[in-house]
Amino acid sequence: MHVTGKVKKPGLITLPSGSRVADAVTAAGGVRAGATTGGLNLARRLTDGEQIVVGAPRGQVQGSVSAPEPSSGETVLDLNTATPSQLETLPGVGEVLAARIAEFRQTHSGFRSIDQLREVTGIGARKFADLRDKVRV
C-alpha cells in the first residue's frame, strides 16, 4: 500500500489483510496539521497495491493507481479502485450498473478476480465478455 499526500510519514506500508483506510493513515503517522481526511472513506477495507492520497480535493480519484494500457491503446480499469464515473466509461455500463459494481466492491471487500463481475446484477455472459479485457483486479 502506498500512502501519500498530507501525512506525516508518506510511503509504502504493509498492513494485515482486512485493514481499513484509517489503519493506513495511522500507519503513515497520521494526518499533518491543518489537513483533513474529508475525501476519504476511512471505514473502507483496503486492497493490495492501492494508493491512498490524504488531503486530495474532493472528486479527485482516491485509492487509484495508474492502469496499464493494453496494446489497443484503451485504458484498463482496476475494479477495486475505479470511481463510478470511470466505470461508466466501460461499454454498456451506465450510472446504475456502475453503482452496482461499486456496491458489490464495497460489500465484498473488493474484487478478488474479474470473474466476480458475473455476480453483479445486470452483468450477464455477453456483457461480461465485452468487459473482461477492459478491467483488471
N, C-alpha and C positions, 0 to 999 in steps of 0.2 A: 504494500500500500504506500502511496506517495501522498504526504500531507504537505500542502504548500499554502502560500498566502500569508495572512496575518496571524501566524502562530509563533510562539517563542523559539521552537526548535524544528523548523521545516526539514523535511527529508523523508527517506524511506524508513518505514517502521514495519514490524511484524507483530501481528495480533492473533490471538486464538480464533478458531472458527466460531462464528456466532457473535462476534464483536459488532458493535454499533458505531455509527459516525461519532458519537460523543466519546467513545473509547479512543478513537483515532486522534481526536482533538486533544484529549487529555495526554495521550502518549507523546504528542508533539509539544508538550509543555504548556498547553492551554492557549487561549486567545490573548494576543497582545493588548495592552492598554489602549482603550479607545475604539477597539474593533468589536464587531458583533458576529454572531453566527446566524443572523437573521435569514439568510437564504438557504441554510442547510436544514435538512430533516435529521436532527440529532438521534432520533429513535430508529432510523433505517439501518438494517443489517448490511454489513459490508460484503463485497465480493472481492476475490483475489485480483490483484492487478489494477485496481481503480485508483483514481486520483481524487483527493478531497481538496477543494480550494476554499479556504476560510476567508471571509470578508469580501468575496466577489459580489458585484452588484446583482440585485435580483434579476432573474431572467437569463443570466449567464449560465452556461451548462455547468452543472456540478457533477463531480464524480466521473468525468469522462476522460478518455484517453484517445489520442488521435487514432482513428481507424485506418487500417491499411487499405490501399487502393488495389482492387483486382485489375487484371490486365485490360478489362474493358474500359477502365477509367472511372467507373462508378464507385462511390463510397460504400463500404460495407459498414453497417451499423452494429454496434455492440448492444445486444438485447438487454444487458444489465446496466447500461449507462445512458442509453439514448433517451432524450426527452420525448414526451408525447408529440411535440411538434416535429421532431426529427423522424419519429416513426411514421408520421403522416406522409413523409416523402416516399415511402415504400409503395410499390404498385398495389393498388386495391385496398390500401389502408387509409381509412378516413379518421375523423375525430373520435367516433365511437369505438372503433376497433383499436386505435392507438391507446385509448383509455383502458380498454380491456387487457391489452398486453401489459401496460404499466401496473394495473391492478394485480394481474397474475404474478408479475415480478415481485411486487410488494408482499403479497400473501404467501408466496413460496420462497421467500428469502433469495430471490434471484433465479435466473435460468441456469441450469447445470448443463443442458445440451440444447441444441437447436431443435431437436425433435419435440421438446416440450411445447413448442408453438402449437402443435396439433391439439393440445389440451385447452387452448384458449377458444372460448365460444366464438364462432364465426370464421374460424380458420379450418377449412376442410383440406382434402388432399390436393385439389387444384391450386388453391391459394398458397398452401404450404410449398408446393413445387415452384411457384412464382417467387416466393420469399427466400427459400433455402440458401441461394447463393448470394443474397444481399444482406445477410445478417451473420453475426458470429456471437460467441459466448466468451 
